[in-house]
Structures are given as C-alpha cells and as structure tokens.
Amino acid sequence: MRRIFFIILIACATPLLSQESSIIFNRYNFSVFNPAYTGIEGPAVNLNSRMQWVGVEDAPITNFLVLHLPQKKNATLGFTVQNDRVYVENKTFATIDYSYKLQVSDNSSIYLGLKAGALLNNINANKISRSYTYANTSLAALENYFSPILGAGFTYVSDKFFIGGAIPGLINKLGFNEEWAITNRDFTQLHLSGGYNLNLSDKIDIKPTISYRSFRVGPDLLNGIVEVDYNKRLSIGGIFTNNNTLGGFFKIKTNKGLHLGYGYEFPSGSDNISIDSSTHEFMIRIDLKEKVISNSDSINKQTIEDEN
C-alpha cells in the first residue's frame, strides 16, 4: 500500500499539489471555502472530523475547528483552523474570515467576505518505502513549506434560497526559485455553492444543496446533498458526488443549541481502480447566543435564542 501511495504522489505532479477536502456537513461549514458565509447561520463553534478510506494505512484524515462570532454593525468575524493528513503530507491551515452584510430587501441580503491566513505543509519523505538504496531525485520536490493564504467571496441569501461564489486561495503558495523569481506551487480553486429551502409543513423542510469546485489540475468536484429537517431538531439526508461516491448522514439538535452529526460515504459504480473503503465524518456544533437574527440572515432559517 505504501508503494501505491508513492506512485500516486509522484504521478500527481512535481511539486506536490495541495487540495482541500470534501465535507459532508458543508452546509454548516461553507466558510471553510467561502468567507462570505461567515456568520450567516449565526454565531457558533463547529468541530468536524473526517476519516477517509477507513482501513487503509495513512489514509486522509481532516480535522477543523470553525468559530463565528456574533455580528456587530453588519460585520462578522470568524476563525478557521484545519489540519489535513495523508501519508507523508501534514497540512495545517489557519485563517481569519470576515464578512460584511448589505441589506437588499426585508428578506434578502448580500454578504461580501475576505479570508486571510497561512498554510504550513510538513512533508515527511522518510516515510516513503524505497526499493533501492541510492537517492531518488524525484523526491527533491517533496519539501516543507510555508504559504500565505488570501481569499474572497460573495453570498446572496434570501428567505428561500442562497447562492455564493469564492476563490478560497488567491495566494495558496508563494515561493522563490534559484533566480529569486516568485513561483506558484499550489493552485487557486473556484468554489460555487447554492441551496433551497422547501417548506412542506410547519415541521418538515427539505433543503437541497449543491457545491462545485474547479481545480486547475485534476478533475472538478461536484457535491450534491438533500437534507430533510423535522421540527428544527432532527435531520437526515443523502449525498452524491461525481467521483463515484454516495452517502448518508443524520444530525440532531438539542434545545440548548448543541448539534451532533454523523455522516457515512461509500464508493459506487464500477471503477476498478478506486479504493473500496468507506469514509466517516463527525460534527459537533454549538450555537452561541445572539439577540436578533432575521430570516434572511440564516440559510436554514433557524431561530437563535435570545440572551435573556
């Protein structure tokens, strides 16, 4: 298995490319990719853990912590810390997210967002199994590096639907070659997302969501989710992607604003070269109290409890 990973790393490109992970509970964590979503669901603390290809040694593991502070004068500040680990690569992102609300009507708003921070990528090439004792020149590209991150995005939110777009990393990696000329090692991504709130009754809502990410190298990622919400307390749903993956999830919410979620993905189709292993994802979210929130401020139109 280690040799398979080695072949993948060398075949993907030189230098090694960094790509953000998929998220099952992305509707609650869109600010990881688009800073304009910061605070739209209200102030909260989110903790996600995603374990991909369970049973495969050194398979991808993603953990991230997201904090959205209460809105003040139409501005919301957030913080994101994300760690991605796969085989020899260990990446840590830390960003500050900012969004500003422009009221369009009583039931709609436009949010403009900025993301700034840094990426630290630690690559341990010593973990790669070698068939020969002499040095492999192909490993020269596998080096640790530090990178600034700058991103921007927008979101339009109404009481029925939302749509957003962002470039998560305008400067994912700046380096210098031997002539001290700036070079780019990681590639900018385009993130598009949207969703709709369909009210079947006073207690049942259906919430389809779709997201699209475009990569300069590698296949684009299309992610679709259909969530059924009962009484703002229990949610179940299904997920599909264009990379031969299906899945399901459920989420419960207590009357104190604690969300607990679990998601499961599994490969589908007849792709014989895909890794036939499942993926597990866990989410913990704690809603922070805020005095006032309008319908257009929340994608899910959830009621935030008054501080009193």
C-alpha positions as CSV (number, residue, x, y, z in Angstrom):
1,M,0.0,0.0,0.0
2,R,2.9,2.4,0.7
3,R,4.2,1.9,-2.8
4,I,0.7,2.7,-4.2
5,F,0.8,6.0,-2.3
6,F,4.3,6.7,-3.5
7,I,3.2,6.1,-7.1
8,I,0.2,8.5,-6.7
9,L,2.4,11.2,-5.2
10,I,4.9,11.2,-7.9
11,A,2.3,10.8,-10.7
12,C,0.1,13.7,-9.5
13,A,2.8,16.3,-10.2
14,T,6.1,17.8,-9.2
15,P,5.9,19.7,-7.0
16,L,3.2,18.1,-4.8
17,L,-0.2,19.7,-5.2
18,S,-2.4,20.6,-2.2
19,Q,-6.2,20.3,-2.5
20,E,-8.9,21.0,0.0
21,S,-11.0,18.1,1.3
22,S,-14.7,17.4,0.7
23,I,-17.1,17.8,3.6
24,I,-20.4,16.1,4.2
25,F,-21.7,18.8,6.6
26,N,-20.6,21.5,4.2
27,R,-23.9,23.5,4.6
28,Y,-22.8,24.4,8.1
29,N,-19.2,24.9,7.2
30,F,-19.2,26.7,3.8
31,S,-17.0,29.4,5.3
32,V,-14.1,27.0,5.1
33,F,-14.1,27.7,1.4
34,N,-16.1,30.9,1.1
35,P,-15.5,33.6,3.8
36,A,-18.8,35.4,2.8
37,Y,-20.7,32.5,4.6
38,T,-19.2,33.6,7.9
39,G,-21.9,34.1,10.5
40,I,-24.9,33.5,8.1
41,E,-26.0,30.6,10.3
42,G,-25.5,32.7,13.4
43,P,-22.6,32.7,15.8
44,A,-21.3,29.2,16.6
45,V,-18.4,26.9,17.2
46,N,-18.0,23.9,14.8
47,L,-15.8,20.9,15.1
48,N,-15.6,18.4,12.2
49,S,-13.5,15.2,11.9
50,R,-13.4,13.3,8.6
51,M,-11.7,9.9,8.3
52,Q,-11.5,8.8,4.7
53,W,-10.8,5.3,3.3
54,V,-11.1,3.7,6.8
55,G,-8.8,0.6,7.0
56,V,-6.2,2.0,4.5
57,E,-2.9,2.8,6.2
58,D,-2.1,6.5,6.2
59,A,-5.4,7.4,4.5
60,P,-6.6,11.0,4.6
61,I,-7.8,12.5,7.9
62,T,-9.2,16.0,8.1
63,N,-10.0,17.9,11.3
64,F,-11.1,21.5,11.5
65,L,-12.4,24.0,14.0
66,V,-14.5,26.9,12.9
67,L,-15.6,29.9,15.1
68,H,-18.1,32.5,14.1
69,L,-18.5,35.5,16.4
70,P,-21.8,37.5,16.8
71,Q,-22.5,40.1,14.1
72,K,-21.7,43.7,15.0
73,K,-22.7,46.6,12.8
74,N,-23.3,44.2,9.8
75,A,-19.8,42.7,10.1
76,T,-18.9,39.2,11.3
77,L,-15.5,37.8,12.2
78,G,-14.6,34.2,12.1
79,F,-11.6,31.9,12.6
80,T,-10.7,28.6,11.0
81,V,-8.1,26.0,11.9
82,Q,-7.8,23.0,9.6
83,N,-5.5,20.0,9.6
84,D,-5.2,17.6,6.6
85,R,-3.1,14.5,6.9
86,V,-2.4,11.9,4.2
87,Y,0.6,9.5,4.1
88,V,3.7,11.7,4.1
89,E,1.8,15.1,4.0
90,N,0.6,17.0,7.0
91,K,-1.0,20.4,6.2
92,T,-2.3,23.0,8.7
93,F,-4.4,26.0,7.7
94,A,-5.1,28.9,10.0
95,T,-7.3,31.8,8.7
96,I,-9.3,34.8,9.8
97,D,-12.6,35.1,8.0
98,Y,-14.5,38.4,7.6
99,S,-18.0,39.1,6.1
100,Y,-20.0,42.2,5.7
101,K,-23.7,42.3,5.2
102,L,-25.5,44.5,2.7
103,Q,-29.3,44.5,3.2
104,V,-31.0,44.3,-0.2
105,S,-34.6,43.9,1.0
106,D,-36.6,42.8,4.0
107,N,-35.9,39.2,3.1
108,S,-32.6,39.2,1.2
109,S,-29.0,40.2,1.8
110,I,-25.7,40.1,0.1
111,Y,-22.6,39.2,2.0
112,L,-19.0,40.1,0.9
113,G,-16.2,38.1,2.5
114,L,-12.4,38.1,2.8
115,K,-10.1,35.3,4.1
116,A,-6.5,35.7,5.2
117,G,-4.1,33.4,6.9
118,A,-1.3,30.9,6.4
119,L,-0.6,27.3,5.4
120,L,2.2,25.2,6.9
121,N,2.8,22.0,4.9
122,N,5.1,19.4,6.5
123,I,6.2,16.5,4.2
124,N,8.0,13.6,5.7
125,A,9.6,11.9,2.7
126,N,11.4,9.4,5.0
127,K,8.1,7.5,5.4
128,I,8.2,6.5,1.7
129,S,9.3,2.9,1.2
130,R,12.3,2.6,-1.1
131,S,13.2,-0.3,-3.4
132,Y,16.8,0.9,-3.8
133,T,19.4,2.3,-1.5
134,Y,20.5,5.2,-3.8
135,A,18.8,8.6,-3.6
136,N,15.7,9.2,-5.7
137,T,15.9,12.7,-7.4
138,S,12.1,12.7,-7.8
139,L,11.8,13.2,-4.0
140,A,13.5,16.6,-4.2
141,A,10.2,18.3,-4.8
142,L,8.7,16.9,-1.5
143,E,9.8,19.6,0.9
144,N,8.2,21.5,3.8
145,Y,6.9,25.0,3.0
146,F,5.0,27.9,4.5
147,S,2.4,29.8,2.4
148,P,0.3,32.9,2.8
149,I,-3.5,32.5,2.1
150,L,-5.8,35.2,0.7
151,G,-9.3,34.6,-0.5
152,A,-12.5,36.4,-1.3
153,G,-16.1,35.5,-1.9
154,F,-19.8,36.7,-2.0
155,T,-23.1,35.2,-1.0
156,Y,-26.7,36.1,-1.8
157,V,-29.2,34.9,0.8
158,S,-33.0,35.2,0.7
159,D,-35.7,33.5,2.9
160,K,-36.0,30.7,0.2
161,F,-32.5,30.2,-1.3
162,F,-28.9,31.1,-1.3
163,I,-26.1,31.2,-3.8
164,G,-22.4,32.0,-3.4
165,G,-19.0,32.0,-5.2
166,A,-15.5,32.3,-4.0
167,I,-11.8,31.9,-4.8
168,P,-10.6,30.3,-1.5
169,G,-6.9,30.9,-2.1
170,L,-5.7,33.7,-4.3
171,I,-2.2,33.1,-2.9
172,N,-2.0,29.5,-1.9
173,K,1.7,29.2,-2.1
174,L,4.4,31.7,-3.0
175,G,8.0,30.5,-3.3
176,F,11.2,31.6,-4.9
177,N,13.3,29.8,-7.5
178,E,17.1,29.9,-7.8
179,E,16.8,33.3,-9.6
180,W,14.6,34.7,-6.8
181,A,11.6,34.9,-9.0
182,I,8.2,34.3,-7.4
183,T,6.7,30.9,-8.3
184,N,3.3,29.4,-7.5
185,R,3.2,25.8,-6.2
186,D,-0.4,25.3,-5.2
187,F,-3.3,26.2,-7.5
188,T,-6.2,28.6,-6.9
189,Q,-9.6,26.9,-6.8
190,L,-13.1,28.2,-7.7
191,H,-15.9,27.4,-5.3
192,L,-19.6,27.7,-6.2
193,S,-22.5,26.8,-4.0
194,G,-26.2,27.1,-3.7
195,G,-29.3,25.7,-2.0
196,Y,-33.0,26.0,-1.5
197,N,-35.4,25.8,1.5
198,L,-38.7,24.0,0.7
199,N,-41.3,24.1,3.5
200,L,-43.6,21.1,3.2
201,S,-45.3,21.9,6.5
202,D,-44.7,23.7,9.8
203,K,-42.4,21.0,10.9
204,I,-40.9,19.5,7.7
205,D,-38.4,21.2,5.5
206,I,-36.4,19.9,2.5
207,K,-33.1,21.5,1.9
208,P,-31.2,20.6,-1.3
209,T,-27.7,21.9,-1.6
210,I,-25.1,21.7,-4.3
211,S,-21.4,22.8,-4.4
212,Y,-18.9,22.8,-7.2
213,R,-15.1,23.2,-7.1
214,S,-12.9,23.7,-10.1
215,F,-9.2,22.8,-10.0
216,R,-6.5,23.9,-12.4
217,V,-5.2,20.3,-12.3
218,G,-7.3,17.2,-11.6
219,P,-11.0,16.6,-12.0
220,D,-13.6,19.1,-10.8
221,L,-15.7,18.1,-7.8
222,L,-19.5,18.3,-7.8
223,N,-21.2,17.6,-4.5
224,G,-25.0,17.3,-4.0
225,I,-26.9,16.9,-0.7
226,V,-30.6,16.6,0.0
227,E,-31.5,17.1,3.7
228,V,-34.9,16.6,5.3
229,D,-35.3,18.5,8.6
230,Y,-38.0,17.7,11.1
231,N,-39.0,20.4,13.6
232,K,-35.6,22.0,13.5
233,R,-34.4,19.1,15.7
234,L,-33.7,16.1,13.5
235,S,-32.2,16.0,10.1
236,I,-31.4,13.1,7.7
237,G,-30.1,13.2,4.2
238,G,-28.2,11.8,1.3
239,I,-25.1,12.8,-0.6
240,F,-23.7,12.1,-4.0
241,T,-20.5,13.3,-5.8
242,N,-19.2,13.0,-9.3
243,N,-16.3,10.8,-8.1
244,N,-18.3,7.6,-7.7
245,T,-19.3,8.3,-4.1
246,L,-22.7,8.0,-2.3
247,G,-23.5,8.6,1.3
248,G,-25.9,9.4,4.0
249,F,-26.0,11.4,7.3
250,F,-28.1,12.4,10.3
251,K,-28.0,15.3,12.7
252,I,-29.8,16.0,15.9
253,K,-30.1,19.4,17.7
254,T,-30.9,19.9,21.4
255,N,-33.0,22.8,22.8
256,K,-29.7,24.2,24.1
257,G,-28.3,24.7,20.6
258,L,-26.0,21.6,20.5
259,H,-25.8,19.9,17.1
260,L,-24.4,16.3,16.8
261,G,-24.0,14.8,13.3
262,Y,-22.6,11.7,11.7
263,G,-22.1,11.0,8.0
264,Y,-21.0,7.9,6.0
265,E,-19.7,7.7,2.5
266,F,-19.0,4.7,0.3
267,P,-17.7,4.1,-3.2
268,S,-20.2,3.4,-6.0
269,G,-20.0,2.5,-9.7
270,S,-17.6,0.0,-11.3
271,D,-14.4,1.9,-11.1
272,N,-11.9,-0.9,-10.5
273,I,-9.0,1.4,-9.7
274,S,-10.8,3.2,-6.9
275,I,-10.1,2.4,-3.2
276,D,-13.0,0.3,-2.0
277,S,-13.2,1.8,1.5
278,S,-15.7,3.9,3.4
279,T,-15.5,7.4,4.9
280,H,-16.8,8.5,8.3
281,E,-17.4,12.1,9.3
282,F,-18.4,13.6,12.7
283,M,-19.7,17.0,13.5
284,I,-20.2,18.9,16.8
285,R,-21.7,22.4,16.6
286,I,-22.6,24.7,19.5
287,D,-24.8,27.7,18.7
288,L,-23.7,30.9,20.5
289,K,-26.5,33.2,21.8
290,E,-27.4,36.3,19.8
291,K,-30.1,38.8,20.5
292,V,-31.6,39.4,17.0
293,I,-31.4,37.5,13.7
294,S,-33.7,38.0,10.7
295,N,-34.9,35.2,8.3
296,S,-32.6,36.4,5.5
297,D,-29.6,36.0,7.8
298,S,-29.9,32.2,8.1
299,I,-29.7,29.7,5.4
300,N,-31.7,27.2,7.4
301,K,-33.9,30.0,9.0
302,Q,-33.2,28.6,12.5
303,T,-34.2,30.7,15.5
304,I,-31.4,31.9,17.6
305,E,-32.3,32.1,21.3
306,D,-32.4,35.5,23.0
307,E,-29.6,36.0,25.6
308,N,-32.3,36.6,28.2
